[in-house]
Each structure stands twice: as C-alpha cells, then as structure tokens.
C-alpha cells in the first residue's frame, strides 16, 4: 500500500461510521416503532401541543443540519482535518442514538433506576458528542462559508440532541 492512500483511510472510516451508524439509528426506529406492543405516543411523556411542534421543527432542522456538516467534512482534506477525533465523536453520536429508543421502551415496560440512568446517560453522551462536533468544526481552518454553514448545521443538531433530548425531554418523561 502506498503512502498516498493513507490520508483516505480516516475519510473512509468517517463514511463507514455514517452509513453503519445511520442504518443502526434508522433500523432501531423502524424495529421499535413497528412493534405493535410499543406505544410510540408514550415516548412523548408529558410533551404536548407547542412542545411537540418545537420538537418536530427541531428534528427537521437537526436532520438538515446533519446534512450540512457531514458533506462539508467529506470534502475536507484528510491531512488538515482531525478525522480520528471527528470519527470518535460521530460514533458517540450515532451508536448511542440507536440505543435510546430501545432503552426508553424497556424503561416504560419495567421502570427502574438503572433503566432511567442508562437512557439518560445515552442521551447525554449523544448531546455532549454533538457539542464536541460543533467545537471541532468551529476550529477547522481555513474559515470559509462552507465551514460556517457546517457549524450552523451542527448547532441545530446539537440543540436537538443536547438541549431538547438530553436535558428537556427527560424532565417530561415519566419517572
């Protein structure tokens, strides 16, 4: 293998984490929401009306934000981008994201302190890793309009994962 191919390895890992992690997240949603014994409405807890509207709007903004920062990173030069760090943060976003819904339904089926903290911990890891992505994106050089859009996208994603999911949602979920 030539040295010229080595910089592509971190980007390949980045793409692989996105594909495998994305399939895991979407697969967990399909698996758990398609199970007729699971009440998807119970996931809202006490959130209703304006809160659900805020959540739905934020979910779309977070998804759009994700699609702003991921392509930006894929276009980056692997030699000038801390892909090892970004890949770790992305893995800490995607793989725990695939666990929160199963953990939430397990908790609803049999509430326990361990189940509550497993669910909260998972959401906390996702939110903090999202915040780490914002900080990492903000420090990338050179500054460019593309980077600014990537940071804005990551901020929308982090608002959803850290503020709404990790901090606000558990306050509205039955304990």
N, C-alpha and C positions, 0 to 999 in steps of 0.2 A: 504494500500500500504506500502510495507516495505521500509526502508531507502536504501536498496541495489539497488533499481531500480532508485532512483533519479538521479544518475550520467548519466544514459542513456537518460534522457529527453533532455538535450542540444544536444546530438548527433542525437536524433530523430528529433528535430527541425531543425538541420543542414541538415539532409537528406530531410526533408519535404520542406525546402526552396529551395534546389537544384532541387527537382522534380517539384514543383509547379512553381518556377521561371523559370526553364528551359523550361517547357511547355509554359509558358507565352511568353518567348522570341521567341522560335521557332514558336509558334502559331501566334504571331504578324507578323513575317516574311512571313509565308505562307499566312495569310489573306491579307496582304497589297501587297505582290508581285504577288499574283494570281489574283488580281483585274485588269482587262484589262484597266481600265481608269487610272491606275497608271503607269507612265513611270519609270521603275526601273533604266534606264540609267541616268535619271535626278539626281539621288542620288549621282552620281559621281561628279557632279558640273564640275569644270574645270580640274579635275584629269584625266590624260590620260597616255598612254604609260608606262614609267618606274614607275610613281606614282601608277598606278593600279597594276603593278607587285609587287611593295613593299607592297601595301595594301593586295593583295591576299596572298602573302607569310606570312605576319604578321598575317593575320586572321587564317591561318592554325597553325602557331606557337602559337598563343594565345589559340586556341582550345586545342592543345596538352598540353600547359601549364596548362590549367584549369584541364585537366585530370591527371596532375601530382600532383597538390596541393590538390584537393578535396579528392582523396583516401587516401593521407597521413593524412589529418585531420580526416577522418573517422576511421583510425586505432589508433588515439591518445586516450590516457586515458582521459576521461572526467574530472576527478579530477585535472588533470595537464594542462588543456587547457582552455583558456578563451573563451569558446564557446558562451557565451552571446554576447561578443564583436564581435567575428567572425561572428556570425549569423546576427548581425545588419549590419556589413559591406557587407556580402554576399547578404542580402536583398537589400541593397543600390546599389549593382551591378546589380542584376538580374531584379528587378521590374522596375526601370527606363530604363533598357536596352529594355524592352518590349515596352516602350513608344516612343523611339527616332524615329523609322521609321514612325509610325502614325503621330507624330509631324512634321517630315520632309515633308511628303506628304501633310499634312494640310497646312504647310507653302508654299509649291510650288503652291498649289491651290489658296491661298489667302495670299500673303506675308504681314506680319505685324511685328512691333517691338515686340509685346508681343509674337507672334509665334516664332520669331527668338530667343528671350531670353529664352523661355520655352525649345526649342530644345537645345540650348547651355547649359542651366542650367542642363538639364537632363544628357547630356554627361559629364558635369563637375562633377556631383555627382558620376557617374559611375567611372570616371577616378580617382577621389580622394579616393573613397572607395576601388578601386583596389590597390592603393598605400598603403592604410591602411592595406590591407591584406598582402602585401609584408613585411611591418614593423612588423606586428604581427607574421608572420611566421618566420622571421629572429630572433625574440627574444625567440621563443619557446625552451625549454630545455627538454631533453638533445640534444645537437648538434648531428647530425647523417647524413650519406649520404642521407637518405630519406628526411630529412629536407632540405638539400642543393638542391636536385632536386626539391622539392616543391617550394623553393624560386626562383630558376631559372624559373620554370614554371609560377609562379606569376609575375615575372619580364617580361616575354614575354607577358603575358596577360595585364599587366599594360602598356607596350609600345603601344599596340594596343589601349587600352581604354583611356589612358591619353594623350599620345603624338600624336598618329595619329587621334583618333576620337574626343577628346575634344579640342585639340589645333590646329592641322594642317587642318583637314577636314573643319571646319567652314571658314577657310580662302579661301577655294576653292569652297565653296557653294555659290550660288547666294544670294546676299543680297539686 
